Amino acid sequence: MKKIITTTNAPAPLGPYNQAILSNNTLYISGQIAINVETGTLVLNDIEAETHQVMKNLQAVLEAANMTFDNVVKSSIFISNMDDFGLINQVYGSYFDEATAPARETVQVARLPKDVNVEISMIAVN
């Protein structure tokens, strides 16, 4: 059984998918990009601000499922430029306790939706 998780505090899907799916006690969060839901604009002024916006969007989806970053067990980070890895990693890491941080991979890709620089998806358990 699956439950659709949706919130107006994170960007609406850009295609035929949902923000997240809760199946049993596992939450699968679709990749989030740096759309500011208050303004509807992309946050692309610098990679740190962009990554913070992505994390805020993920946090909003987690909260809609009554979870926090403490529930995250797996993250996938997609970036357009591996040279940004250090700054993205620093911002991303500020949302987790390093001792209990989730499993993760970071992959450089040729292009991301709306030509953003970073997209992150997550899996969380309750």
Contacts in CASP RR format, 6 or more apart in sequence:
PFRMAT RR
TARGET T0000
AUTHOR 0000-0000-0000
METHOD contacts of the structure
MODEL  1
MKKIITTTNAPAPLGPYNQAILSNNTLYISGQIAINVETGTLVLNDIEAE
THQVMKNLQAVLEAANMTFDNVVKSSIFISNMDDFGLINQVYGSYFDEAT
APARETVQVARLPKDVNVEISMIAVN
1 23 0 8 1.000
1 24 0 8 1.000
2 21 0 8 1.000
2 22 0 8 1.000
2 23 0 8 1.000
3 21 0 8 1.000
3 22 0 8 1.000
3 23 0 8 1.000
4 18 0 8 1.000
4 20 0 8 1.000
4 21 0 8 1.000
5 18 0 8 1.000
5 19 0 8 1.000
5 20 0 8 1.000
5 21 0 8 1.000
5 22 0 8 1.000
5 27 0 8 1.000
5 61 0 8 1.000
5 64 0 8 1.000
5 65 0 8 1.000
6 18 0 8 1.000
6 19 0 8 1.000
6 20 0 8 1.000
6 64 0 8 1.000
7 19 0 8 1.000
7 60 0 8 1.000
7 61 0 8 1.000
7 63 0 8 1.000
7 64 0 8 1.000
8 37 0 8 1.000
9 37 0 8 1.000
9 60 0 8 1.000
9 63 0 8 1.000
9 64 0 8 1.000
10 19 0 8 1.000
10 32 0 8 1.000
10 37 0 8 1.000
10 57 0 8 1.000
10 58 0 8 1.000
10 60 0 8 1.000
10 61 0 8 1.000
10 64 0 8 1.000
11 32 0 8 1.000
11 33 0 8 1.000
11 35 0 8 1.000
11 37 0 8 1.000
11 40 0 8 1.000
11 57 0 8 1.000
12 19 0 8 1.000
13 19 0 8 1.000
13 30 0 8 1.000
14 113 0 8 1.000
14 114 0 8 1.000
17 30 0 8 1.000
18 30 0 8 1.000
19 29 0 8 1.000
19 30 0 8 1.000
19 61 0 8 1.000
19 64 0 8 1.000
20 27 0 8 1.000
20 28 0 8 1.000
20 29 0 8 1.000
20 30 0 8 1.000
20 61 0 8 1.000
20 64 0 8 1.000
20 65 0 8 1.000
21 27 0 8 1.000
21 28 0 8 1.000
22 28 0 8 1.000
22 65 0 8 1.000
25 125 0 8 1.000
25 126 0 8 1.000
26 123 0 8 1.000
26 124 0 8 1.000
26 125 0 8 1.000
26 126 0 8 1.000
27 62 0 8 1.000
27 65 0 8 1.000
27 67 0 8 1.000
27 71 0 8 1.000
27 122 0 8 1.000
27 123 0 8 1.000
27 124 0 8 1.000
27 125 0 8 1.000
27 126 0 8 1.000
28 121 0 8 1.000
28 123 0 8 1.000
29 58 0 8 1.000
29 61 0 8 1.000
29 62 0 8 1.000
29 121 0 8 1.000
29 122 0 8 1.000
29 123 0 8 1.000
29 124 0 8 1.000
30 121 0 8 1.000
31 76 0 8 1.000
31 119 0 8 1.000
31 120 0 8 1.000
31 121 0 8 1.000
31 122 0 8 1.000
32 54 0 8 1.000
32 57 0 8 1.000
32 58 0 8 1.000
32 61 0 8 1.000
32 119 0 8 1.000
32 120 0 8 1.000
32 121 0 8 1.000
33 42 0 8 1.000
33 54 0 8 1.000
33 57 0 8 1.000
33 112 0 8 1.000
33 113 0 8 1.000
33 114 0 8 1.000
33 116 0 8 1.000
33 118 0 8 1.000
33 119 0 8 1.000
34 42 0 8 1.000
34 43 0 8 1.000
34 44 0 8 1.000
34 49 0 8 1.000
34 50 0 8 1.000
34 51 0 8 1.000
34 53 0 8 1.000
34 54 0 8 1.000
34 57 0 8 1.000
34 116 0 8 1.000
34 118 0 8 1.000
35 41 0 8 1.000
35 42 0 8 1.000
35 43 0 8 1.000
35 53 0 8 1.000
35 57 0 8 1.000
35 114 0 8 1.000
36 42 0 8 1.000
36 43 0 8 1.000
36 53 0 8 1.000
37 57 0 8 1.000
37 60 0 8 1.000
42 114 0 8 1.000
42 116 0 8 1.000
43 49 0 8 1.000
43 50 0 8 1.000
43 52 0 8 1.000
43 53 0 8 1.000
44 50 0 8 1.000
44 116 0 8 1.000
44 117 0 8 1.000
47 84 0 8 1.000
47 87 0 8 1.000
47 88 0 8 1.000
47 117 0 8 1.000
47 118 0 8 1.000
48 87 0 8 1.000
48 90 0 8 1.000
48 91 0 8 1.000
50 116 0 8 1.000
50 117 0 8 1.000
50 118 0 8 1.000
51 87 0 8 1.000
51 88 0 8 1.000
51 91 0 8 1.000
51 92 0 8 1.000
51 118 0 8 1.000
52 91 0 8 1.000
54 118 0 8 1.000
54 119 0 8 1.000
54 120 0 8 1.000
55 91 0 8 1.000
55 92 0 8 1.000
55 95 0 8 1.000
55 120 0 8 1.000
58 69 0 8 1.000
58 120 0 8 1.000
58 122 0 8 1.000
59 68 0 8 1.000
59 69 0 8 1.000
59 95 0 8 1.000
62 68 0 8 1.000
62 69 0 8 1.000
62 71 0 8 1.000
62 72 0 8 1.000
62 122 0 8 1.000
62 124 0 8 1.000
65 124 0 8 1.000
65 126 0 8 1.000
66 126 0 8 1.000
67 124 0 8 1.000
67 126 0 8 1.000
69 95 0 8 1.000
69 96 0 8 1.000
70 97 0 8 1.000
70 100 0 8 1.000
71 124 0 8 1.000
71 125 0 8 1.000
71 126 0 8 1.000
72 96 0 8 1.000
72 102 0 8 1.000
72 122 0 8 1.000
72 123 0 8 1.000
72 124 0 8 1.000
73 102 0 8 1.000
73 103 0 8 1.000
73 123 0 8 1.000
73 124 0 8 1.000
73 125 0 8 1.000
74 102 0 8 1.000
74 103 0 8 1.000
74 104 0 8 1.000
74 122 0 8 1.000
74 123 0 8 1.000
75 92 0 8 1.000
75 102 0 8 1.000
75 103 0 8 1.000
75 104 0 8 1.000
75 120 0 8 1.000
75 121 0 8 1.000
75 122 0 8 1.000
75 123 0 8 1.000
76 104 0 8 1.000
76 105 0 8 1.000
76 107 0 8 1.000
76 120 0 8 1.000
76 121 0 8 1.000
76 122 0 8 1.000
77 88 0 8 1.000
77 92 0 8 1.000
77 104 0 8 1.000
77 105 0 8 1.000
77 106 0 8 1.000
77 107 0 8 1.000
77 118 0 8 1.000
77 119 0 8 1.000
77 120 0 8 1.000
78 106 0 8 1.000
78 107 0 8 1.000
78 108 0 8 1.000
78 109 0 8 1.000
78 112 0 8 1.000
78 118 0 8 1.000
78 119 0 8 1.000
78 120 0 8 1.000
79 85 0 8 1.000
79 88 0 8 1.000
79 106 0 8 1.000
79 107 0 8 1.000
79 108 0 8 1.000
79 109 0 8 1.000
79 117 0 8 1.000
79 118 0 8 1.000
80 108 0 8 1.000
80 109 0 8 1.000
80 110 0 8 1.000
80 111 0 8 1.000
80 112 0 8 1.000
80 115 0 8 1.000
80 116 0 8 1.000
80 117 0 8 1.000
80 118 0 8 1.000
81 108 0 8 1.000
81 117 0 8 1.000
82 108 0 8 1.000
84 117 0 8 1.000
84 118 0 8 1.000
85 106 0 8 1.000
88 106 0 8 1.000
88 118 0 8 1.000
89 106 0 8 1.000
92 120 0 8 1.000
93 101 0 8 1.000
96 102 0 8 1.000
102 122 0 8 1.000
102 123 0 8 1.000
112 118 0 8 1.000
112 119 0 8 1.000
113 119 0 8 1.000
END
